Amino acid sequence: MKRKIQLELLATSALAIVLTLLFALYVFYGLFRKQVVNDLREDALAFQTMHVFENVDDLHPDIYTLGNESLRITVVDEEGTVLFDTDADSAEMENHLDRPEIRDAFATGSASSSRVSETMSKTLFYYAVRLDNGTVMRVSRVADSFFAVLQNVFPSVLGVSVILFALCIVLSNYFTKSIVKPIEKMAVVSKKLADHDFSA
């Protein structure tokens, strides 16, 4: 019985550890996504306020090269034609009117969205704002997907899990003894009473 109780306690502890760590990772990634979108929003509003990308004739990729690890900026007209992009030749880019963040920005003034790139294990975050000249400027950034983040932190998560489970082994052993000890005492007393001859 003692062995069974200890195994059940350990199984419950292991399940609790796994679920807690997964939930913590999920919450952490949600906060991470929210922070990325907020940063993009602040960048987009700053560019909008400064009217940096409103004069289409002045837009040239060589001037606004931001690098692969930084922001990507795209300017789209009302028909969805890409007028400017910091990372690609706008003349070769397809129509962007079907992009949800572009479409919603034209309709409401601003919008955000994200899409997962399965080939890169990345999530692409977008924030778009309608400029005073009628075009939409979209800022975007690439970040790790949830599974990529999980893969990166897996060694740390595994280490924490092992430490917690080792602690659970010690505690389960202690609690099992605490539970079983009174039962064993009662069994000894019952046996003595059963062996006692009350007829004498």
JOPEMO-V379376 format. One line per field, one symbol per residue. phi: phi as a letter, one per 30 degrees, with the letter a starting at -180 (. if undefined). Layout:
# JOPEMO-V379376
phi->???
This chain:
# JOPEMO-V379376
phi->.edddddddddddddddddddddddddeddddedddddddddddddddddhdccdddddbeddcdcjdccdccbcbddcjddcaadcbdddcdddcddddddeddddcjaababbccddchbcccbbbbddddjdccccbbcbddedddeddceedddddddddddddddddddddddddeddddddddddddddddddd
